[in-house]
Amino acid sequence: MKKILIATQKPFAPAAINKIKEITDREGFELRLLEKYNSTEELKTAVADVDALIVRSDKVTAEVVEAAKELKIVVRAGAGYDNLDLAACSAKGVVAMNTPGQNSNAVAELAFGMMIFQARNKFNGTAGTELRGKKLGIHAYGNVGMYVAKIAKGFGMEVYAFDPFVSAEKIKADGITPVTSVEELYRTCQYVSLHIPANDQTKKSINATLLEQMPKGAVLVNTARKEVIDEESLAQLMEKRDDLAYISDIAPDIRSVFEEKFSNRCFFTPKKMGAQTAEANINAGVAAATQIIKYFKNGDETFRLNK
Ligand code: 3PG
């Protein structure tokens, strides 16, 4: 019987585990669970004899892949796969996949939760502002960006998007205004919502040079990755510009600097929770398990990330 391990420092909702177990039981796979583990050693021990691994933002490093002697497939139940060492997986013949789109709505909804919280002065009783009529820039028009755009239209926002990999026609067809450069997006929009992945091209790419072009009362919304922000340069810009706010689902490394200096103009969730809904956990978890089963049963490699 093939063994599938779900290893999640940030556990799925119980409803998602139940659904995954229903599927693995029915298909004749053994399901194991390692939740809230504290060390790589614990993860290495748990992966030692499993055939398949499901993770969230858990780090699947070369060391972990090396310890997983029987591993054939790892699935990141989610979109961003910067936590998977793809080269290490390829070197050991391990297939790596993600489950794009499955948790996107949850992330998009959280972006609005944070925007409203900030626009209403963190619910402190003073008069805030509304989202209606404001310009929202979507930086990367992928699965999450598209949901953000749809919801923003419901709020009556003017929505713009920049994505070099998506055609202007597609963006226009969704009723969104495409812009031709990152600079134009930041120059135009009071709110910018980030949906870029963290990779060699994007790390630290959101810096003061870009952000200082934003209009008065600018709010940067980050439900993507902290690594894409040049934190030092953002903090320096926020010193200069007392109208700029930064709200993020992924706390910066220099969180205390932001919170001490700009307490009214920043907000960070205690733990990344964009995808932390029962629905997103069920969608991503079930997709991951189903992809593993299909891979073993008929070699289906849809959503494979590595060569
Ligand atoms: C993703 O890349 O899918 C999201 O950032 C969610 O990550 P999480 O599974 O760690 O919550």
Boltz pocket constraint, residues with backbone or C-beta under 6 A from the ligand:
constraints:
  - pocket:
      binder: B
      contacts: [[A, 10], [A, 56], [A, 57], [A, 58], [A, 77], [A, 78], [A, 79], [A, 80], [A, 81], [A, 103], [A, 223], [A, 224], [A, 272], [A, 273], [A, 274], [A, 275], [A, 276]]
      max_distance: 6.0
